[in-house]
Amino acid sequence: MNVTIHPKKLKGTVAIPPSKSLSHRAIIAASLSEEESVISNVMFSKDILATIEGMKALGAEIKVEGTTLKIKGSRVKRTLNVIDANESGSTLRFLIPIALVNSEPIEFIGHNHLVNRPLDSYFEIFDKLGVKYTHPKDAYLPLKTSGGLTSGVYEVKGNISSQFITGLLFALPLIEGNSMIKIIGSLESKGYVDLTLDILSKFGISIINQNYETFEIKGNQSYRGYNYTIEGDYSQTAFFLIAGAMGADIKLKGMNKESFQGDKKIVDDIKALNGNIQFEEDALYCLPSKTKGATIDFSQSPDLGPALTVLASVSLGVSKFVHVSRLRIKECDRVTCMKEELEKLGARIDEEPDTMMIYGVSKLHGGIVNSHNDHRVAMALAMASLKMDEDLTILNAECVSKSYPNFWEVFEALGGDVTYE
């Protein structure tokens, strides 16, 4: 599906979708408890559906009642020997070690860009443990494994995705014997690890965090049931907050000011660009602002890259984005793709392997751009229409369903004028 946006001012109130990061984690934790849990305020995006089906394959009974899940789990009792992660990196990387609590052979499959998302951190662990595995020479999926996890010391590089660490944090408490995760170098995605540790604690799992350098994990623990309501997703606020900075009048409801979400950094990043962010009770918004160039570090927040690239491209002066290399291994290379698409609209951007230099322009012009099948690229480009007078066409715009299935409906409800092809 392609959409053409006829630029209009956006105005209204948005109930931000529930956090995808917290949804994955809560569903997994509940599915590892033999007691019943109720998970409320769930949005059934493709990624979350992949995790639900994956945990069913690992023995969980999951009933859907509106936006609520009733879950009675197990300690990884296989019901299927194939797990389809669809396009979800979180599903794949979280569930691989969980599945290997059970040593029976299993196969992991995925689709589109996910087949090329790196899994080398797990392969290094498999080699040390003697877990047998196969995958194609030119891709990471399908992955077949035979063998299970054992207790011990697990060394993981701190500059790779925290998804590998989270997967081990879920799995190792279920193994006989105590284990330790040792971080090599500095841990970059502390915020996501904090989310995992908070969820694990709520579901009865004890892990000792030694300054993000080591994580001490007692073996043979049991997950307990817990009723949990998913809070609003800060990564999704990014698109509406940059819209506010660029002239829209949008208030965001359902946000937790004290959230552990690492992507709450969007508030500080927009402030760094001279955006006027306001927080009233649970309403978060950004007033129209004369934004200016700034230096922003993405080592902890790669999902904020596309939205902030749009805002920086129409901010006075020069912005320098550093530690952007992890943006390159998401649904697409978000550095190169945002540069290519925004330059079609009149932006000026230079890129290096780990840096972007963005030279602000006062306005953008219309044109035809491609989402590269990346939900965050599509939503960021939609908001770029606020800084143009001509129509903007976004190709493959249905990819928003990965995290925000009704995004285009919300965009229209705010006054957006959209034609669908």
C-alpha positions as CSV (number, residue, x, y, z in Angstrom):
1,M,0.0,0.0,0.0
2,N,1.2,3.5,-0.9
3,V,-0.1,6.6,0.8
4,T,-0.1,10.2,-0.5
5,I,-0.2,12.9,2.2
6,H,-1.7,16.3,1.2
7,P,0.0,18.4,3.9
8,K,-2.3,19.9,6.6
9,K,-1.7,21.0,10.2
10,L,-2.3,18.2,12.7
11,K,-4.2,18.8,15.9
12,G,-5.8,16.6,18.6
13,T,-5.2,14.1,21.4
14,V,-3.5,10.7,20.9
15,A,-3.6,7.7,23.3
16,I,-0.1,6.3,22.7
17,P,0.0,2.6,22.0
18,P,1.3,0.3,24.8
19,S,5.1,-0.2,24.9
20,K,6.2,-2.9,22.5
21,S,9.3,-3.5,24.6
22,L,7.3,-4.0,27.8
23,S,4.7,-6.1,26.0
24,H,7.3,-8.6,24.7
25,R,8.8,-8.9,28.2
26,A,5.6,-9.2,30.1
27,I,4.1,-11.9,27.8
28,I,7.3,-13.9,28.0
29,A,7.6,-13.7,31.7
30,A,3.9,-14.6,32.2
31,S,4.4,-17.5,29.8
32,L,7.2,-19.0,31.9
33,S,5.1,-19.0,35.0
34,E,2.9,-22.1,35.8
35,E,0.6,-19.7,37.6
36,E,-2.0,-17.6,35.8
37,S,-1.2,-14.0,34.8
38,V,-3.3,-11.2,33.3
39,I,-1.6,-8.8,30.9
40,S,-3.7,-5.8,30.1
41,N,-3.6,-3.0,27.5
42,V,-1.9,-5.1,24.8
43,M,-1.8,-4.0,21.1
44,F,-1.6,-6.9,18.7
45,S,1.0,-5.7,16.3
46,K,2.8,-8.2,14.1
47,D,5.8,-8.3,16.5
48,I,3.7,-9.0,19.6
49,L,1.7,-11.6,17.7
50,A,5.0,-13.3,16.9
51,T,6.0,-13.4,20.6
52,I,2.6,-14.8,21.6
53,E,2.8,-17.6,19.0
54,G,6.4,-18.3,20.0
55,M,5.5,-18.7,23.6
56,K,2.6,-20.9,22.7
57,A,5.1,-23.1,20.9
58,L,7.0,-23.3,24.2
59,G,4.0,-24.5,26.1
60,A,2.1,-21.5,27.2
61,E,-1.7,-21.3,27.2
62,I,-2.7,-17.8,26.0
63,K,-6.3,-16.6,25.8
64,V,-7.1,-13.2,24.1
65,E,-10.0,-11.2,25.6
66,G,-10.2,-7.8,23.9
67,T,-6.9,-6.0,24.7
68,T,-6.2,-8.4,27.6
69,L,-4.2,-11.7,27.7
70,K,-4.8,-14.5,30.2
71,I,-1.7,-16.6,30.4
72,K,-0.9,-19.8,32.1
73,G,2.6,-20.8,31.3
74,S,5.2,-23.6,31.7
75,R,8.9,-24.1,32.2
76,V,9.4,-24.5,28.4
77,K,7.4,-27.5,27.5
78,R,7.6,-27.7,23.7
79,T,4.3,-28.0,21.7
80,L,6.0,-27.2,18.4
81,N,9.5,-27.6,17.1
82,V,9.4,-24.5,14.8
83,I,9.2,-20.9,16.1
84,D,8.3,-18.2,13.5
85,A,9.6,-14.8,14.6
86,N,8.1,-13.2,11.5
87,E,10.1,-9.9,11.3
88,S,10.6,-9.4,15.0
89,G,14.2,-9.2,16.2
90,S,13.0,-9.1,19.8
91,T,11.0,-12.3,19.4
92,L,13.9,-14.1,17.8
93,R,16.7,-13.0,20.1
94,F,14.6,-13.3,23.3
95,L,13.2,-16.8,22.5
96,I,16.4,-18.5,21.3
97,P,17.9,-19.0,24.7
98,I,14.5,-19.6,26.3
99,A,13.8,-22.4,23.9
100,L,17.2,-23.9,24.7
101,V,16.2,-24.4,28.3
102,N,14.8,-27.5,26.7
103,S,17.6,-29.4,24.8
104,E,15.4,-30.9,22.1
105,P,16.0,-29.9,18.5
106,I,14.2,-26.7,17.4
107,E,14.1,-24.5,14.3
108,F,13.7,-20.7,14.2
109,I,12.4,-19.0,11.0
110,G,11.8,-15.4,10.1
111,H,10.9,-13.2,7.2
112,N,12.3,-10.2,5.2
113,H,15.2,-8.3,6.8
114,L,15.1,-10.5,9.9
115,V,16.9,-13.3,8.2
116,N,20.0,-11.1,8.0
117,R,19.9,-9.7,11.5
118,P,23.1,-10.9,13.3
119,L,23.0,-13.8,15.7
120,D,26.8,-14.2,16.2
121,S,26.7,-13.5,19.9
122,Y,24.6,-16.6,20.3
123,F,26.7,-18.6,17.9
124,E,29.8,-17.9,20.1
125,I,27.9,-19.1,23.1
126,F,26.8,-22.2,21.2
127,D,30.3,-23.0,20.2
128,K,31.5,-22.9,23.9
129,L,28.6,-25.0,25.1
130,G,28.7,-27.5,22.4
131,V,25.2,-26.7,21.1
132,K,24.9,-27.9,17.5
133,Y,23.4,-25.4,15.0
134,T,23.1,-24.9,11.3
135,H,22.0,-22.0,9.1
136,P,22.5,-21.0,5.5
137,K,25.8,-19.6,4.4
138,D,24.3,-16.3,3.3
139,A,21.8,-15.7,6.1
140,Y,21.1,-16.3,9.8
141,L,17.7,-18.0,9.3
142,P,16.4,-20.6,9.2
143,L,18.4,-21.6,12.3
144,K,18.3,-25.2,13.6
145,T,19.7,-26.1,17.0
146,S,20.2,-29.2,19.0
147,G,21.3,-29.1,22.6
148,G,20.6,-26.9,25.6
149,L,21.9,-24.3,27.9
150,T,23.9,-25.2,31.0
151,S,24.9,-23.0,34.0
152,G,28.1,-21.1,33.9
153,V,29.7,-17.8,32.9
154,Y,28.3,-16.2,29.8
155,E,30.5,-13.5,28.2
156,V,28.5,-11.0,26.1
157,K,29.9,-7.9,24.3
158,G,28.4,-4.7,25.7
159,N,28.3,-2.9,22.3
160,I,25.9,-5.3,20.7
161,S,22.1,-5.4,21.0
162,S,20.8,-5.8,24.5
163,Q,18.3,-8.3,23.1
164,F,20.9,-11.1,23.5
165,I,21.4,-10.2,27.2
166,T,17.7,-10.0,27.8
167,G,17.2,-13.5,26.3
168,L,19.8,-14.9,28.6
169,L,18.3,-13.1,31.6
170,F,15.0,-14.8,30.9
171,A,16.4,-18.3,30.4
172,L,19.3,-18.7,32.9
173,P,17.2,-18.6,36.1
174,L,15.4,-21.8,34.9
175,I,18.7,-23.7,34.5
176,E,20.1,-26.0,37.3
177,G,23.1,-24.3,38.9
178,N,24.1,-20.6,39.2
179,S,25.2,-18.5,36.3
180,M,26.7,-15.2,35.5
181,I,26.5,-12.9,32.5
182,K,29.8,-11.0,32.2
183,I,29.7,-7.8,30.0
184,I,32.8,-7.3,27.9
185,G,33.4,-3.6,27.5
186,S,30.7,-1.0,28.3
187,L,27.0,-1.9,28.2
188,E,25.3,0.4,25.7
189,S,21.6,-0.3,26.0
190,K,21.2,0.0,29.8
191,G,17.6,1.2,29.5
192,Y,16.4,-1.9,27.8
193,V,18.2,-4.1,30.3
194,D,16.5,-2.1,33.1
195,L,13.1,-2.9,31.6
196,T,14.0,-6.6,31.6
197,L,15.2,-6.6,35.2
198,D,12.1,-4.7,36.3
199,I,9.8,-7.2,34.6
200,L,11.7,-10.2,36.0
201,S,11.5,-8.8,39.5
202,K,7.7,-8.4,39.2
203,F,7.4,-12.0,38.1
204,G,9.5,-13.4,40.9
205,I,12.9,-13.7,39.4
206,S,15.9,-12.4,41.4
207,I,19.0,-11.2,39.5
208,I,21.9,-9.2,41.1
209,N,23.1,-6.4,38.8
210,Q,26.7,-5.5,39.6
211,N,27.0,-2.0,38.0
212,Y,26.0,-3.5,34.5
213,E,29.3,-5.3,34.5
214,T,28.1,-8.7,35.7
215,F,24.6,-10.1,36.3
216,E,24.5,-12.9,39.0
217,I,21.7,-15.4,38.4
218,K,20.7,-18.1,40.8
219,G,19.6,-21.3,39.1
220,N,16.4,-23.3,39.4
221,Q,14.2,-20.3,40.1
222,S,10.4,-20.2,39.3
223,Y,8.5,-17.5,37.6
224,R,5.3,-16.5,39.6
225,G,2.1,-15.2,38.2
226,Y,1.5,-11.4,38.1
227,N,-1.1,-9.1,36.7
228,Y,0.5,-6.3,34.7
229,T,-0.8,-3.3,32.6
230,I,1.4,-2.2,29.7
231,E,2.2,1.6,29.8
232,G,2.4,3.9,26.8
233,D,5.4,3.4,24.4
234,Y,7.9,6.3,24.5
235,S,9.4,5.2,21.1
236,Q,6.1,5.9,19.5
237,T,5.8,9.4,21.1
238,A,8.8,10.5,19.0
239,F,6.8,11.0,15.9
240,F,4.1,13.1,17.5
241,L,6.6,15.1,19.6
242,I,8.6,16.1,16.6
243,A,5.3,17.0,14.9
244,G,4.6,19.3,17.8
245,A,8.0,20.9,17.4
246,M,7.3,21.4,13.7
247,G,4.0,23.2,14.4
248,A,1.3,20.6,15.2
249,D,-0.9,20.7,18.3
250,I,-0.9,17.2,19.7
251,K,-1.2,16.0,23.2
252,L,-0.2,12.5,24.1
253,K,-2.1,10.6,26.8
254,G,-1.2,7.6,28.9
255,M,2.5,8.3,29.5
256,N,4.3,7.4,32.6
257,K,6.7,10.2,33.6
258,E,8.7,7.8,35.9
259,S,9.0,5.1,33.2
260,F,12.1,2.9,33.0
261,Q,11.9,2.9,29.2
262,G,15.2,3.9,27.6
263,D,13.3,5.7,24.8
264,K,12.1,8.2,27.3
265,K,15.4,9.8,26.2
266,I,13.3,11.4,23.3
267,V,12.2,14.1,25.8
268,D,15.8,15.1,26.5
269,D,16.8,14.8,22.8
270,I,14.1,17.1,21.6
271,K,15.0,19.6,24.4
272,A,18.6,19.4,23.2
273,L,17.3,20.6,19.8
274,N,15.6,23.5,21.6
275,G,12.2,21.9,21.5
276,N,9.7,23.1,24.2
277,I,8.5,19.8,25.8
278,Q,5.7,20.0,28.4
279,F,4.4,17.3,30.8
280,E,1.0,17.8,32.5
281,E,-0.1,14.9,34.7
282,D,-0.2,12.1,32.1
283,A,-0.3,14.4,29.0
284,L,3.0,14.9,27.2
285,Y,3.4,17.3,24.3
286,C,5.8,19.6,22.5
287,L,4.9,23.2,21.6
288,P,5.9,24.6,18.2
289,S,9.6,25.5,18.6
290,K,12.4,27.2,16.8
291,T,14.7,24.1,16.9
292,K,18.4,24.3,16.6
293,G,21.2,21.9,15.8
294,A,22.6,19.7,18.5
295,T,24.8,16.7,19.2
296,I,22.8,13.6,20.0
297,D,24.1,10.2,21.1
298,F,22.2,7.1,19.8
299,S,24.1,4.4,21.6
300,Q,21.2,3.8,23.9
301,S,18.3,4.6,21.7
302,P,18.5,3.4,18.0
303,D,14.7,3.5,17.6
304,L,14.6,7.3,18.0
305,G,16.9,7.8,14.9
306,P,14.4,8.2,12.1
307,A,12.1,10.7,13.9
308,L,15.0,12.9,15.2
309,T,16.7,12.8,11.7
310,V,13.5,14.5,10.4
311,L,13.5,17.1,13.1
312,A,17.2,17.9,12.8
313,S,16.8,18.3,9.0
314,V,14.5,21.3,9.5
315,S,16.4,22.8,12.5
316,L,18.6,25.8,12.3
317,G,22.3,25.0,12.0
318,V,24.1,21.7,12.1
319,S,23.2,18.5,14.1
320,K,25.7,15.8,14.8
321,F,24.4,12.3,15.5
322,V,27.0,10.0,17.0
323,H,27.1,6.3,17.7
324,V,24.6,5.6,14.9
325,S,26.0,2.3,13.7
326,R,23.3,0.3,15.5
327,L,20.7,2.1,13.4
328,R,22.2,0.3,10.5
329,I,21.1,-3.2,11.7
330,K,17.4,-2.6,12.3
331,E,14.6,-3.3,9.8
332,C,16.7,-1.4,7.3
333,D,19.9,0.7,7.4
334,R,18.2,3.6,9.0
335,V,21.2,5.9,8.5
336,T,21.5,5.5,4.8
337,C,17.8,5.1,4.1
338,M,16.8,8.3,6.0
339,K,19.6,10.2,4.2
340,E,18.4,8.9,0.8
341,E,14.7,9.6,1.4
342,L,15.1,13.0,3.1
343,E,17.5,14.2,0.4
344,K,14.8,13.5,-2.2
345,L,12.8,16.1,-0.2
346,G,15.5,18.7,0.0
347,A,17.4,17.8,3.2
348,R,21.2,17.9,3.4
349,I,22.8,15.0,5.2
350,D,26.3,13.5,5.3
351,E,27.0,10.1,6.8
352,E,30.0,8.2,8.0
353,P,30.0,4.6,9.5
354,D,29.1,5.8,13.0
355,T,28.1,9.5,12.5
356,M,25.5,11.6,10.7
357,M,25.9,15.3,10.0
358,I,22.6,17.0,9.3
359,Y,22.5,20.5,7.9
360,G,19.2,22.1,8.6
361,V,17.0,23.7,5.9
362,S,14.0,25.9,6.5
363,K,11.5,23.8,4.5
364,L,11.2,20.5,2.6
365,H,9.4,19.9,-0.7
366,G,7.1,17.1,-1.7
367,G,8.0,14.0,-3.6
368,I,8.0,10.2,-3.6
369,V,9.8,8.3,-0.9
370,N,10.2,4.7,0.2
371,S,9.7,3.3,3.6
372,H,12.2,0.5,3.0
373,N,9.6,-1.7,4.8
374,D,10.6,0.0,8.1
375,H,7.7,1.1,10.3
376,R,9.7,3.8,12.0
377,V,11.0,5.2,8.7
378,A,7.4,5.4,7.4
379,M,6.1,7.2,10.4
380,A,9.0,9.7,10.5
381,L,8.5,10.5,6.9
382,A,4.8,11.1,7.4
383,M,5.6,13.8,10.0
384,A,8.1,15.4,7.5
385,S,5.0,16.4,5.5
386,L,4.4,19.2,8.1
387,K,7.4,21.1,6.7
388,M,6.3,21.0,3.0
389,D,3.6,22.5,0.8
390,E,3.4,19.8,-1.9
391,D,2.1,16.3,-1.7
392,L,4.3,13.5,-0.2
393,T,3.9,9.9,-1.3
394,I,5.3,7.1,0.9
395,L,5.7,3.7,-0.8
396,N,5.1,0.5,1.2
397,A,3.4,2.4,3.9
398,E,1.6,-0.6,5.3
399,C,4.8,-1.6,7.2
400,V,3.5,0.6,10.1
401,S,1.6,-2.5,11.2
402,K,4.8,-3.9,12.6
403,S,4.4,-1.7,15.7
404,Y,1.4,0.7,15.2
405,P,-1.3,-1.0,13.1
406,N,-3.7,2.0,13.2
407,F,-1.2,4.7,12.7
408,W,-2.7,6.0,9.5
409,E,-6.2,6.1,11.1
410,V,-4.7,8.2,14.0
411,F,-2.9,10.4,11.5
412,E,-6.3,11.1,9.7
413,A,-8.1,11.6,13.1
414,L,-5.5,14.4,13.8
415,G,-6.6,16.2,10.5
416,G,-4.1,14.4,8.2
417,D,-5.4,14.3,4.6
418,V,-4.4,11.0,3.1
419,T,-5.1,9.2,-0.2
420,Y,-4.5,5.4,-0.3
421,E,-3.4,3.4,-3.4
